[in-house]
Each structure stands twice: as C-alpha cells, then as structure tokens.
Amino acid sequence: MVLLSVIRIARKHLNRMTSTWKAPVLSPRKVIFDTDAGVDDAHALLILDGASPDDIELLGLTCVAGNVKLPQALKNMSHILEHCSFLQTEIFAGAERPIISEIPPGYEIYHGADGLGNTWSEKTTSQEKLNLTKHAVQFLIDAVKANPGQISICALGPLTNLAMAERLWPAFSSNLGKVTIMGGNIYGRGNITAAAEYNFYADPEAAHIVMQDFKCEKVLVSWELSENYNIPMKTLEEMFAIKSAKARLLLTITEHARKTDMTYLSVCDQLAAICLLHPEVIKKKCKYRCKVSLYGETRGALIIDRGDHWKDFPSDAETTIIEELDDSKFHEIYVRSLRESRGKSVEET
C-alpha cells in the first residue's frame, strides 16, 4: 500500500511537470551571404531560400568582384533576390578589386559574360534592395558586433571582404560563429592555373588572411570536392522540369552552359550552401592547418600541413576540410529547394 501511494504521488508530480514543460525555442541561424554573383552563387542563394524561417535568418548579401565586376554582381543578386522570399534582406557593395593584384577573368563558358548565362536585363530587375549607404565590409563588422558568436558567413567568391573586415577590426573573426568557404584545392589540382582554384587565385592575400588568421570555425568546400558531385546535364534538365518559378529561373540561367560542350553542371557554391544548412550531409571531414601560396607558379594554391610541421600555427585557426558527402541527401536537398521557398511549397499544380 505504501509503495502504491508513493507511485501515485510520483505520477502526479510527473504529470504536473510534463504539462508545464515547454521545448526551448531555438533561434534561426543568422547568415550573411558573401558572393561574386555567378550561376552557382544564384543556385546557392535559392537553396538557402528553400530553408524554413525557423532555420535561417538572412541578414544581408555582400558582393565582391570575382566572376563578374562589382556593378554587375550587384545587378545579378538584385535579380536573384527577386525570386526569393527574403523580404527584409539588403545587398551591400564590397571590394571592387583584390587587395593587391587585378581580378582575373571569370569562367565565361559557364557563367556567361554577365555572370548569369547572358540572361540579365536591366529593364526587368529592381534595385530597391541595394543599400549603397554602407560598404559591405562595414556591414560585416557592424553585424558581427551586434551578434557576437551568432553569425555564419557563406563565402562563395574571393575572400576580399572578409579579409578586410579582419584587418579593420582584428576581433572580427573571433566574434564570428562560423564561415563556410567555397574555394581552394586540397589535392593540388587547379581550375584557373595548374596549381590554384579561382576564388583563392583571384585574391591570394585575402585567402591567406582567412586561412591563417581567422579565429572561428572554418569549413572548406574545395574545388576537387565539387568535382565529385557534378550533375549531368540530362539529370539537371529533369530536375529543372519541376513546375516552379525557381526551377524555371535556374533552367534559364544554365542554358548558356548547356549550349556549350559541357556535359555536366558544376555545383561548387551549391555544396557550400547545403553544408552550411545541413551539416548532416557531411560523411567525412578532417581538420588541418592551412596557408595559401603567394608567389610564383603556385600563387593562390592551398597549402595543407598534413605532417604537423607548423608548430607555431595557432590551433584555433585550423580549418575543417570536407572530404565526402552523402550524395543521395545532397540531391534530395537540392531538388527540395526547387519546390520550396522559406519551407513552404511553391510548386505549381
């Protein structure tokens, strides 16, 4: 009898506790999208747009010269943002050129002369989202100061804006939550020179600053990783047959590449966006000390210390390098982003 009484009392207290307990409300991740506004950047932004408002809050887009010059990058992202549901998001103009060198030509066979497959039209694009009162670097600094440790940056172009923010405010990176970078080469294969990947080669000094000096979580999606997940053109056309405005937009801006001899679509920036949103797709990763070559034929190449040689390299500046993804999950997320905007279906019936 005594035992039964104890059990009844315990159940009563348990019921009272469970009836009043509420699951903690998790704030959406605060994200800044740093971009040089090419075709794959557009895909990446639409992938972020597919996420629920409970998952991410897009604080702003910061543009940098790379695939196209800065004025065109601003126009491109204005155009793509019109197809998203980020109603309060503004676009900020950043670096017009690298820290030291000149910007190299973009990959026109893929991006076209305008960065969006030669489809951009000034007559059809509003620029009301442009904020020309504040430089992108100052926006980055102000946003991180207002949200210490909370902001993730999706960095998809040359790293000039990020490096300049670090130099202007040396505590910038230590107050960042995370930066996911598309760039660099982890096995020595280049795509603009024999030794270097485009984004790092476009501004090696900036890449060097980010790789060596940034004191926050850094995740690197390399050029060679993206080569393992290219989408065949036939598969791509099937994916873009989905009845949504987002799918039609992507079908349009990839038409230039599909008319060339290319048999697949590169998914460089798309991978970075997906890894930021869904780290569960990452199957294999490792952490290394990384630098960037600044001289000679290897200028812009990523240098990785796999043998513990750099004893004085700060341990809090190591970089997580992604080596393998779950291919089926990657494609599932990619396709879902064409059907959804801010977590709601936009597929036409």
N, C-alpha and C positions, 0 to 999 in steps of 0.2 A: 504493500500500500504506500509506504513511504517513497519507494522508487517510482511508482506511478505518479505520485504528486510532484516529485522533482521533474519528471519528464514533461508533465503538463505545464509547469511553470517555465521550463526551458523553452518549450514550444511557443508559449505566449510571448516571451521576450524576443524570440527569433522572428516571429510574425511581425511584432512591432518594429523591429529593426529593419526587416526587408521591406515593409510597407513605406518607411520613410526614407530609405536609401535611394539615392539617385546617381546614375552613372555620371562621371565627370564629363563636362563639356570640353571637348578638345578644340582649340582654335585652329583655323586653317593655316597651313604653311604660307608664310609671306615670301613671295617670289619676285625677283627682278629678272627680266629677260634682256640680256645683252646680245646684240645681233648685228650682223653685217648684211642682213636682208636679202638672202638668196632664196632659191626654190626650197631647199631643205630647211631653211630657217622658217619659211612660211608653213611648211608641214609641221614643224616642231611647235609653233605657236598654236596651230589648230589642235594639236594633241593636248596641250595644256588647256585649251578651251573646252575639251571634252570632259575635263575633270569637274567634279561637283564643287560648288562654292564652299562646302564643308572641308574640301581637301586643300584648295589653294586660294590665296588672295593675290592677284597680280598687282603689285604696287606700281609698276611702270615698265616701259620699254626704253632701253638706252641703245642708241645706234652708234656704230663705229664704221669708218671706211674699211672696206675689205673686198667682198665680192663685187660691190659697186661703190662709187664715190658717195660721200655722206649725203648730199642733197637727194640723190636717187634712193638711198637707203631709207630716208625719212618718208619719201613718197610711197615706197613699197610697203613699209609697215603700216602706214595710214590706210592703204588699200586692204591689206590683210586683216587689220583690226576691224574694219567694217563688216567682216564676215564672222566676227566673234561676238560673244556676249559679255565681254569685259567692259561694262558701261562707263566705269569711272577711271579707266586706265589712260594715262597720258604717255606721249612719246617725247623723249629728250634727245637732243642732238649732242653727240660726243666728239671724239677725236676725228679730225679730218685727215690725219696722216699719222704714220708711226712716229715713235719717239725720235728716231734718228734717220732711218732710211726712207725711201719712197715706197709707196704701196705698189706691189706687183700686180700685173693684170689678173682679173678674175677668170674663172673657168667658163668661158662663154658657150662652149659646146653644150654645157649642162644648164647654166643659168640664163643664157642669152645676154644680150648687151645691156638690158635693163635690170637683170637680176631675177626677173620673174618670167622667163621664157618669152621675152619680147611681147608681153601682153598688157603692160601698164598703159593706162590712158588718163591723162590729167583731167579730162572732162568728166570722168566718172568717179573720181576719188576726192572725198572731202579731206581737208587737212585740219579740221577743228580739234583733233586730238593732240596736235603738236603744241608743246609747251616750249616756246623759244625764249622765255624769260629766265631760265635756269639751265646751265650747262649740265650735261649728263653726269660728269664727274662730281659736281657739287650735289646733284640729286642723290647719287650713290652715297656720298658721305652723310648727307642730312638724313637719309632714310635709315642708314645703319646706326647713326647716333640716336635716332628716335626709337629704334627697335633692337637694342643690343642683344646679340646672340640668337636672334629670331629669323634673320633673313637668309634665304637661299638664293644664290645667283645662278642662272642658267646661261653660261658664257659660250656663245656659238661662233664668234668671229675672232679676229685679232684681239689680244688682251690689253690693248692700249688704255681703255677707260679704267679697267681695274687697277692696272699698274700705276696710273696717275693718281687714282684715289689713295693708294697706299703711300705714295710719295708725299702727297699733300697732307695726309693725316696718317701718321705711322701706326696708329692704333686701329686703322680701318679693318684689316683682315682679322685681327684678334677679337673684334666685335661682330664679325660675320658668323652666321651659323654654319654655312656650307657653300661651297662653289662647285658646280658640276661643269666640267670643261670638255668641249669637243675640240680636240687638237692634239698635235704631237704624234710621234711614231715610236712604238715600243720595240720594234724589231728591225729598225734601220731602213725601212722602205719608205721612200718619199713619193709625193704625188705632184710636186712642183719642181723639185730638183731631185737628184739621185739620193739625197740624204734627208730631205726635210718635207714635212707636211705644210700645207698652205697657211693655215692660221698662225702657226708658230714662225714660219718663214716671213710672213708679212710684217711682223714686229717681234723679232727675236729678243730684243731688250725687255719688252713688256712681258713676254713669256718667261724670261729668265727671272724677273722680279716675282712673278706669281708663283713659279715653281720653287724658288729658293726662299723667298721671304714671307709668303703668306702663312699666317699662324691660325689657320682654321681647317676644318675638314675639307680636303680637296679630293674630288673624284674625277678621274680622267677617262674619257671615251676616246680612244686613239683612232687614227686613220685605218690602221690594219684591222682593228676590231670591226669597224663598219664594213670592211670588205667581205667579212664572213656572213653578213646579213643583207646583202643587196637583194632587191626584189626584181625578179624577171619581169620584163615589160608586159608579157601576156597576163601574168598574175596581177600586176598593177592595174591594168585596164579592167580586169574583173572586179577588183576592189573598188575602183572609181565608178563602176556601174551602179553603185548604191545610189538610191534616189534621195539626194540631199544637196543643198547648195554648197556645202563644204566639199563634197566629193566632186561636184562639177567644177569648182574652183581649182582643185588640185589637178583634175584632168586637163584643164585649160593650161595651167602654168607648166605642166610637164610635156605638153605637146611638142615644144621645140626640141627637147631631148629625144622624144620618141621618134621624131622625123630623121634623126641622125642615125649613125650605125650603132648607137648604144643598144645593147641587148638587155640592160637592167637599169634600175634606178638606184643610185647611192642613197643610203639612209643614215648619213653621218649625224646631222643635228637631231633628227628624229630619235635616234638612240639615246642621246643625252637627255632629251626631254622625258622620255619614258623611264630612264634610270632615276631621274630626279623624282618623278611622280610615284614610281612603282619599284623601289629597290628590291622587291622580292623577285624580280626577273633576273637578277644577277646570280649566276651559278658559281662563278669563280672569280676571285679578286686577290690582289696582293698589295702590299704597301712597301714603297721604296723611296729612297732619297733621289731627287731628280734635279737636274740642271739643264740648261739649254746652251748649245754651242753658239758663240757669237762671231766666229771668224772662219774665213776660208770656205772651202767647198762644203763643209758640214754646217755652215751657218743656218740656224733655225732647227737643227736636229735635236731631238730629246736625248739627253744622256742619263742613263739609269745606273745607279750604284747597286749592282746585284751581289757585290762581294764585300760589303762593309768596309770600304776604303776611306770614305769621308768621315773621319772620326769627329770632326768639329761641326758637322752638319746638324742643325737644331732638330731634335726629334719631333718637335711639334710642327715642323714644316714638311713632313713626309707626305707623299701623295698615294692615294689608293688608286691602283690601276685595274680597270675591269678587263678580264681575260675571256670570259664566256658568259653568254646569256641564255635564258630559256627561250628557244626560238618560237615555240608554239604560243607562249604567253605574250611575247613581243608582238606577234602578228595579231593575236586576239585584241590587244590594247590598241594597236594601230587601226584595225578595222572599226572597233567600237568608237574611236574618236571621230570617224566619218559619219557616224549615226547619232552622235550625241553632242550637245552643247551645254556646258555647265551642269552635266549629269542628267539632262533631260533629252528625250528623243527628238531629233529634228528630221527624221526620215519621213519622206512623203509617202502617203498611201495611194 
